[in-house]
Amino acid sequence: MVERIKVTFDSEGTTCAGYLHLPAERSANPAKQNSGPAGRSAGPAEQDSGPAGRSAGPAGQNSDAAGRNSGPAGRSAGPPGRSADPAARTAGPAEQDADTAGRNSALTATSASGRVACVVLCHGFSGTMDRLFSHAERFAAAGMAALVFDYRSFGESGGEPRQVADVVGQQQDLRAAVAFARRQEYVDPDAIVLWGNSLGGAHVITVAADDPDVVAVVAQIPFNGFPKRVEGRSTWETLRLLSAIGWDAVRGKLGLPPYYVPMIGRPGQLAVAATDEADQHIQALTSGEATTLWRNSIAPRALLGMMRYRPEEDAARLTVPLLVCVAADDHETPIETNRALADRAPAGELRSYPGTHFSFYTDEAVREHVLDDQIAFIHRSLQLRSAQPRVL
């Protein structure tokens, strides 16, 4: 069985919340207090006292806009409240059948000291950690610890205003998560793997480029700059979104509340991503009995910072193996831009899978195939690191 334990850690004065997934043989006592290089000390890792920072409010409806806010791009979404905690309502992960790759990974994921490797997972632009629970469970079933967390101002983590994706701040949150993982007594501090999805895929490359002690990097459908053309978006729709971005940026400079827009919308709607497939994916995520920390609202000012974000420049500085997993028909993070990440990395590897950007979320067969390959890659990387002489 895999055990999920709620944790908090500090990132530049903001309390980030996460969940640590442990393999059965390592799930006894998460131990160390969260003091150290990431900042001020937080509570003990085993605490499960509710959302970090202020309490979460009920997860509101994922409507296109909640509340009103004047501005040139039309009606905006209102400020989102704190999200409910789906993990508290989710049954513990079931024991999974270990295949050969999983068993082999478990063998190499444990060091001579009895400590285990740890995969630190970070999600995409507006994602929340609950969408990565199933991935963390797979890594834990393969004998590794796995840490998922929410970026500042999202999900259960602290930070105001809410739903503001700050590229630099998210990178710092990832560094703080890595520092937290290394301080746990059951984690081998020399066996940390970074795993990122979409925008998180860019962050893991950037952070690992400055952390030579990371063992390996997995970037899944990663962001590597915006495509030259966004399919399905007219010139008028692009101008509306650019207007919303500019207006929100001005409000941020003036210290005013964000001008929120939906993250996902239908074609023709003002939203960061407005496609039928994206809308169908979100409807499935939020319909019926489904519960999620995710909110369909975002401060679009963040897109300005992403326009200048080119992780392929950092990929060239990586000193560890990099696996880039892409979708053959991805229009959000196209294969041609992601290929550059693997090409620039000294030990880069590209793997392509059938489907679109959203197939990695919605197609179980694709998702399981990708995870099998990722576990095998991590296994090889751990073996490679263990075979290298240690420099004292």
N, C-alpha and C positions, 0 to 999 in steps of 0.2 A: 504493500500500500504506500501511497504518497501522502505526506502530511503537508498541509498548507498553514503557515504561521504568519500572522500579521506583524509587520515591523514598521518603524518610522526611523528616519534619519534626517540630519540637517544639511541643507544646501544653501549656503550664503544667507543664513538666518531664516530661511523658509523651511517649514517641516514638510518633507515628502513622505508619502505613505506608500507602502508596498506589501507584497506577500512573498515569503520565502518558501519555496517548495523543496522538500527534503526527501531523499530516498529512505525507505523504511529503516535501513540499518543505521542511518545517521539522524533520525528524527527525535533524539532524546531531548537535549537541552540547548537551545540556542543561547549563547552564553554571554558574549561580551557586551558591555555597555557601549553605546554608539558614540564614544568620544574618539577624537583623532583628527586627521588632517582635513576631513570634510567640513569641520566647523564645530559649533557648540554641541555638547552631548545631548542626546535624546534619551527616551526611555529604553528599557531593556527590550531586546529583540523579540522576546516571547509575548509581549503585551498585545492584547487584542481589545482595546478599549474604545473602538469606534474610529471614525474618520480622523485623519490628522488635521490639526488646526481646529476650525469651528465645525460644529456638527453638520452632517449632510442633511439637506432638506429632501423631500420626496422627489424622485426623478420625474421631472415634469414631462409633459407631452412634447414630442419632437415635431412641433409645428414649424412651419416655415418662418414665422416671426412671432415672438412673444413680447407684447408691449409695443410701444411706439417710440420712435426717436427720429426727429426731423433731420433731413439731409438731402443732398442732391440726387442720390441714387434711389430715392423712394423710401418706403417704409422699411425699418430695420427690425431685426429680432431684438427682443428685450434682454436685459442682463440675466444670464442663467443663474439659477441657484445651485447650491451644493447637491450632488447626486446621491441617491440612495445607494446602499452597499449591497450589491448582489451576492457577494461572497458569503455574507451572513445567511443568505437564504439558499445557498447552493450546497447540495450534498457533497460530501468528501469525494474526491476522485476515486473511481473504481480501480482496482488493481488491473494492470495491463499485462497482456501476454508479451513476454520478452522474446524478440526474435534474435537471430544470431548476432546481428550488428549491435543490438541493445546489450546483449550479454558481454560482448567484447568491449564495448564502451565502458561498462561497469567495471571491468577488470582494470582498464587503464585510467579510469577517472579517480581512483583512490591511490594516494601517494604512500610511500613507505611509512610515513608518520600516522597513517590512518585517516588523514584528511581527504576531502573529496574536491574535485574540480567544481567550479561554479560558473554557470552561464548567466550573464546579466542581460536581460531582454528589455528593449525599449521599443515603443510603438510609434505610430506615424503622426502626422501633422496635428490632428485633433483627437487621436485615439485615446483610449483608457486601458488600464492594465487588465481589466477583466476579459478583454478580447484576446489576451495572450495566456490565459490560464491553461488552456488545453496544450499549448506548446510547452509551457513550463512543466506540466505533468509528464509529457513524453520524455523530456530531458531528465527529470527526476527518476522516472522508471528505468532509465538507462544508467542509473547510478551516480548522477551528478546533482548538486544543488542547483536551483534555478531561482533567480530573483527577478520579479516583475515590479514595476512601480509606476506611479503617475507623475508626469511633469508638473512643475509649479503651475498653479491656477487651473488645473484640470482634475477631474475625478475627486479623489479623497485627499489630495495634497493641498497645502495651504497656498496662499498667494492671491493678491488682488491687483487689478481687477481680474475677474474670472474669464476663462476661455481666450486668453491672449497667448499665442504661440510665439515665444521669444527664442530664436535659434541659439543665441549665445547662452541664454539661461538654461535651455534644455540640455545643451552640451555640459554645462556645469552640473546639472542634476545627474547626468549620467556619470560624471566623474565622482560625485558624492556617493552614488550607488555602488560604484566599484570599490571605493574606499571602505564603505560599510561592509561589503561582502568580504573584503580581505581581513577585516577585524574579527570575523566570526571564528571561533576556535575549531570548528569542524570543517572549515573551508581551507584548502591549500591556497595561500596567497599568491603562489607562483603558477597557479593553474586557473586563471580567469579567462573566460571566453566572452567576447562581446557579440551580441546578436541584435540586429535592428531591422525593422520593417518600414518600408517607404521612407519618410523623412528620417525615421530612426536609423535606417540603413546608411544614410549619409552621416549621421552623428557618430555611429560606431567606428566608421573609417577615420573621421577627423580626430576623435578622442584617442583611438589606438595609435595613430601616427605619432602621438606625443607620449605614449606609455609603452615602452619596450618590454615591460613585464607581462603584458597581455599575451596569451598563448595563440589565439586565433580570432578571426573576425568573420562573421556571417552576415551578409547584407542581402536581405530579401526584398525583391522589387524596389530597389533603393532609388531615392531621389538623387539626380545628378544634373540639376538645372532644369528649367522649364523647356518643354519641346517648342520648336519654332512655331508650330501651329497646333492649336487645340481643336481637335475634331468635334464637330457638332455645335460649336459656339460661333454665332454670327458676329459681325463687326459691331453691331449695336449692343449685343450682350457683353462683348468685351469692354466696350466703352463704359457701360453701366457699372461693371465690376471695377474697372480702373477708377471710376469716379468714387465708388464706395471705399476703395482702398485709400485714396487721397484724403477723403473726408474723415475717415477714421484716424488716419495718421495725424491730421491737424488736431483733432480732438485729443489725441494722446499727448501732443506737445503742449496743449493748453490745460492739461490735467482734467479734462472732462471725461465722463463715462464713455466707454467704447460704443461705436456704431456697429452693432452686430448684424451679420447676415447669416443665412443658413449655410452650413457646410455642404450639405447635399440637397439638391433640388431636382425638379423635373425639367426637361428641355424647355428653354425659353424663360425660365425663372431666374431671378437674381440669386446666385449661389456660387460658392467656390467651385463645386463640381455639379454640373447640371446635365446629367445623362440618364437615359432610361435604366441602364444597368446599375449605375450607382444608386438611383432611387429604389430600384427593386431590392438591392442588397440591404439598404437601410430599413426598408419596410419589413424585411424578414428579421432583421436584428431587433426591431422594436415592437413587433406585433404580438398579439395574444398574450401568453404568459411570460414572454421573454422579459428579462430585467437586465439593465445595463447602466453603467456609470456614464456612458457616452451621451453627449448633448448635441443636438443639431443646431449649433450656434457657434460662431467664431468671430473674433475681431479681425477684419481683413488686413489691418496694417501689417500683420506678420508676413504677408506675401512680398512686401518691399524687401525685407531682409533676405528672403529666399531667392529673389532675383539675382542677388550677388553671391549666392552660395554655390561653390563648385568643389565638391569633395574629391573629384578626381585628382586635383592638385595635391591633396593629402594622401591619396592612395599611392602616389609615387614615393611617398616617404615611409610607407609601411615596412616593417622589418619582420612581420609574421605572416603566415598564410591567410589569404582572403578568399572566401567563397561567395560569389555573386549569383543569386538565384533569380531568374527573370521569367516573365511570361511572354510567349511568342507573339501574342496579339495585344500587348499592353499599350494603351494609348496615353495613360497617365504618366507612367515612367517607362518610356519606350526602350526597347532592347538596344537600339543603336546608341543611346546615351549611356546606358548601363555597361555596354561592352567596353567603353573607355575606362571604367573603373578597374575591371579585371586586367585590361591591357597595360594600364599604367602601374599596377601593383607588381613589385618584383616577384611575388609568389601568388599571383592572382589566378583564379579559376572561375570560368563562367559556365553555368548550367541553365539550359532553357527547358521550359515545361509548356505543355499545351494550355491554351486558354488565355484569359485576359487578366488585368490587374486584380479583379475581384474574384477570379477563380481560386486564388490563394486563400480566400476567406470562405467561399461558398461551396467549392468542389472538394468533397472529403477525400476522394481518390488522389487528386492532385496534392492536397495538403499533406496526406500521409506519405506520398512518394517523396515530396520535398523534405519532410522531416527525417525520413530514413536516410536520405543522402546527407543531410546536415549532421546527423548523429555520427554517421560513418566518417565524415570529414573531421569532426571534432576529435573522434577517436584517433585518427591518423595524426592529427596535430599534437595531441597529448603524447602519443608515442614518440613523435619526432622531438618534442621538447625534453622528454625524459631521457632520451638517448644522448642529448647534448651535455657536455661537461658544464658544471655549475661554476660561475666565476664568483669567488668569495671577496 
